Amino acid sequence: MLKVIEVLAESDEGFDAAARAAVAQAAQSERNIKSVYIKEMNAQNAEGTHESSM
């Protein structure tokens, strides 16, 4: 059986820290998380004027 959920997270430390935060958040209500698929990543500079997507 497969269950898919969507979790949004952010971090000032980078994409890796945001992914860890998302998994930690999901783990509060879901057990046995086997994999993570990152659909979209966005970044802004400190002034919030530049945004990029990966």
Chimera marker file (.cmm) of the C-alpha trace (Angstrom):
<marker_set name="trace">
<marker id="1" x="0.000" y="0.000" z="0.000" r="1" g="1" b="0" radius="0.5"/>
<marker id="2" x="1.203" y="3.491" z="-0.793" r="1" g="1" b="0" radius="0.5"/>
<marker id="3" x="0.069" y="6.709" z="0.812" r="1" g="1" b="0" radius="0.5"/>
<marker id="4" x="0.982" y="10.091" z="-0.653" r="1" g="1" b="0" radius="0.5"/>
<marker id="5" x="0.844" y="13.280" z="1.398" r="1" g="1" b="0" radius="0.5"/>
<marker id="6" x="1.963" y="16.822" z="0.625" r="1" g="1" b="0" radius="0.5"/>
<marker id="7" x="4.072" y="18.723" z="3.134" r="1" g="1" b="0" radius="0.5"/>
<marker id="8" x="5.418" y="22.256" z="2.745" r="1" g="1" b="0" radius="0.5"/>
<marker id="9" x="8.535" y="23.389" z="4.610" r="1" g="1" b="0" radius="0.5"/>
<marker id="10" x="11.058" y="26.200" z="4.559" r="1" g="1" b="0" radius="0.5"/>
<marker id="11" x="14.445" y="26.921" z="6.058" r="1" g="1" b="0" radius="0.5"/>
<marker id="12" x="16.934" y="29.768" z="6.155" r="1" g="1" b="0" radius="0.5"/>
<marker id="13" x="19.690" y="27.119" z="6.151" r="1" g="1" b="0" radius="0.5"/>
<marker id="14" x="19.010" y="25.628" z="2.713" r="1" g="1" b="0" radius="0.5"/>
<marker id="15" x="17.117" y="22.988" z="0.777" r="1" g="1" b="0" radius="0.5"/>
<marker id="16" x="18.488" y="20.056" z="2.784" r="1" g="1" b="0" radius="0.5"/>
<marker id="17" x="17.326" y="21.569" z="6.077" r="1" g="1" b="0" radius="0.5"/>
<marker id="18" x="13.892" y="22.264" z="4.580" r="1" g="1" b="0" radius="0.5"/>
<marker id="19" x="13.597" y="18.641" z="3.444" r="1" g="1" b="0" radius="0.5"/>
<marker id="20" x="14.558" y="17.421" z="6.937" r="1" g="1" b="0" radius="0.5"/>
<marker id="21" x="11.940" y="19.748" z="8.451" r="1" g="1" b="0" radius="0.5"/>
<marker id="22" x="9.267" y="18.397" z="6.079" r="1" g="1" b="0" radius="0.5"/>
<marker id="23" x="10.087" y="14.795" z="6.984" r="1" g="1" b="0" radius="0.5"/>
<marker id="24" x="10.077" y="15.629" z="10.701" r="1" g="1" b="0" radius="0.5"/>
<marker id="25" x="6.682" y="17.275" z="10.300" r="1" g="1" b="0" radius="0.5"/>
<marker id="26" x="5.264" y="14.302" z="8.370" r="1" g="1" b="0" radius="0.5"/>
<marker id="27" x="6.693" y="11.859" z="10.926" r="1" g="1" b="0" radius="0.5"/>
<marker id="28" x="4.489" y="13.414" z="13.606" r="1" g="1" b="0" radius="0.5"/>
<marker id="29" x="1.427" y="11.810" z="12.015" r="1" g="1" b="0" radius="0.5"/>
<marker id="30" x="2.816" y="9.114" z="9.679" r="1" g="1" b="0" radius="0.5"/>
<marker id="31" x="4.860" y="6.022" z="10.513" r="1" g="1" b="0" radius="0.5"/>
<marker id="32" x="7.419" y="4.131" z="8.436" r="1" g="1" b="0" radius="0.5"/>
<marker id="33" x="8.261" y="6.870" z="5.927" r="1" g="1" b="0" radius="0.5"/>
<marker id="34" x="10.274" y="5.034" z="3.283" r="1" g="1" b="0" radius="0.5"/>
<marker id="35" x="10.975" y="7.724" z="0.694" r="1" g="1" b="0" radius="0.5"/>
<marker id="36" x="10.622" y="11.402" z="-0.066" r="1" g="1" b="0" radius="0.5"/>
<marker id="37" x="9.931" y="13.029" z="-3.421" r="1" g="1" b="0" radius="0.5"/>
<marker id="38" x="10.732" y="16.732" z="-3.660" r="1" g="1" b="0" radius="0.5"/>
<marker id="39" x="8.517" y="18.239" z="-6.321" r="1" g="1" b="0" radius="0.5"/>
<marker id="40" x="9.651" y="21.847" z="-6.290" r="1" g="1" b="0" radius="0.5"/>
<marker id="41" x="12.324" y="24.032" z="-4.688" r="1" g="1" b="0" radius="0.5"/>
<marker id="42" x="12.344" y="27.839" z="-4.650" r="1" g="1" b="0" radius="0.5"/>
<marker id="43" x="14.904" y="30.321" z="-3.341" r="1" g="1" b="0" radius="0.5"/>
<marker id="44" x="14.985" y="34.045" z="-2.591" r="1" g="1" b="0" radius="0.5"/>
<marker id="45" x="17.772" y="36.376" z="-1.571" r="1" g="1" b="0" radius="0.5"/>
<marker id="46" x="17.671" y="38.231" z="1.759" r="1" g="1" b="0" radius="0.5"/>
<marker id="47" x="15.782" y="41.157" z="0.216" r="1" g="1" b="0" radius="0.5"/>
<marker id="48" x="13.226" y="38.814" z="-1.325" r="1" g="1" b="0" radius="0.5"/>
<marker id="49" x="13.783" y="40.286" z="-4.790" r="1" g="1" b="0" radius="0.5"/>
<marker id="50" x="15.149" y="37.244" z="-6.638" r="1" g="1" b="0" radius="0.5"/>
<marker id="51" x="13.330" y="33.949" z="-6.891" r="1" g="1" b="0" radius="0.5"/>
<marker id="52" x="14.461" y="30.829" z="-8.674" r="1" g="1" b="0" radius="0.5"/>
<marker id="53" x="12.869" y="27.422" z="-9.092" r="1" g="1" b="0" radius="0.5"/>
<marker id="54" x="14.582" y="24.092" z="-9.418" r="1" g="1" b="0" radius="0.5"/>
<link id1="1" id2="2" r="1" g="1" b="0" radius="0.2"/>
<link id1="2" id2="3" r="1" g="1" b="0" radius="0.2"/>
<link id1="3" id2="4" r="1" g="1" b="0" radius="0.2"/>
<link id1="4" id2="5" r="1" g="1" b="0" radius="0.2"/>
<link id1="5" id2="6" r="1" g="1" b="0" radius="0.2"/>
<link id1="6" id2="7" r="1" g="1" b="0" radius="0.2"/>
<link id1="7" id2="8" r="1" g="1" b="0" radius="0.2"/>
<link id1="8" id2="9" r="1" g="1" b="0" radius="0.2"/>
<link id1="9" id2="10" r="1" g="1" b="0" radius="0.2"/>
<link id1="10" id2="11" r="1" g="1" b="0" radius="0.2"/>
<link id1="11" id2="12" r="1" g="1" b="0" radius="0.2"/>
<link id1="12" id2="13" r="1" g="1" b="0" radius="0.2"/>
<link id1="13" id2="14" r="1" g="1" b="0" radius="0.2"/>
<link id1="14" id2="15" r="1" g="1" b="0" radius="0.2"/>
<link id1="15" id2="16" r="1" g="1" b="0" radius="0.2"/>
<link id1="16" id2="17" r="1" g="1" b="0" radius="0.2"/>
<link id1="17" id2="18" r="1" g="1" b="0" radius="0.2"/>
<link id1="18" id2="19" r="1" g="1" b="0" radius="0.2"/>
<link id1="19" id2="20" r="1" g="1" b="0" radius="0.2"/>
<link id1="20" id2="21" r="1" g="1" b="0" radius="0.2"/>
<link id1="21" id2="22" r="1" g="1" b="0" radius="0.2"/>
<link id1="22" id2="23" r="1" g="1" b="0" radius="0.2"/>
<link id1="23" id2="24" r="1" g="1" b="0" radius="0.2"/>
<link id1="24" id2="25" r="1" g="1" b="0" radius="0.2"/>
<link id1="25" id2="26" r="1" g="1" b="0" radius="0.2"/>
<link id1="26" id2="27" r="1" g="1" b="0" radius="0.2"/>
<link id1="27" id2="28" r="1" g="1" b="0" radius="0.2"/>
<link id1="28" id2="29" r="1" g="1" b="0" radius="0.2"/>
<link id1="29" id2="30" r="1" g="1" b="0" radius="0.2"/>
<link id1="30" id2="31" r="1" g="1" b="0" radius="0.2"/>
<link id1="31" id2="32" r="1" g="1" b="0" radius="0.2"/>
<link id1="32" id2="33" r="1" g="1" b="0" radius="0.2"/>
<link id1="33" id2="34" r="1" g="1" b="0" radius="0.2"/>
<link id1="34" id2="35" r="1" g="1" b="0" radius="0.2"/>
<link id1="35" id2="36" r="1" g="1" b="0" radius="0.2"/>
<link id1="36" id2="37" r="1" g="1" b="0" radius="0.2"/>
<link id1="37" id2="38" r="1" g="1" b="0" radius="0.2"/>
<link id1="38" id2="39" r="1" g="1" b="0" radius="0.2"/>
<link id1="39" id2="40" r="1" g="1" b="0" radius="0.2"/>
<link id1="40" id2="41" r="1" g="1" b="0" radius="0.2"/>
<link id1="41" id2="42" r="1" g="1" b="0" radius="0.2"/>
<link id1="42" id2="43" r="1" g="1" b="0" radius="0.2"/>
<link id1="43" id2="44" r="1" g="1" b="0" radius="0.2"/>
<link id1="44" id2="45" r="1" g="1" b="0" radius="0.2"/>
<link id1="45" id2="46" r="1" g="1" b="0" radius="0.2"/>
<link id1="46" id2="47" r="1" g="1" b="0" radius="0.2"/>
<link id1="47" id2="48" r="1" g="1" b="0" radius="0.2"/>
<link id1="48" id2="49" r="1" g="1" b="0" radius="0.2"/>
<link id1="49" id2="50" r="1" g="1" b="0" radius="0.2"/>
<link id1="50" id2="51" r="1" g="1" b="0" radius="0.2"/>
<link id1="51" id2="52" r="1" g="1" b="0" radius="0.2"/>
<link id1="52" id2="53" r="1" g="1" b="0" radius="0.2"/>
<link id1="53" id2="54" r="1" g="1" b="0" radius="0.2"/>
</marker_set>
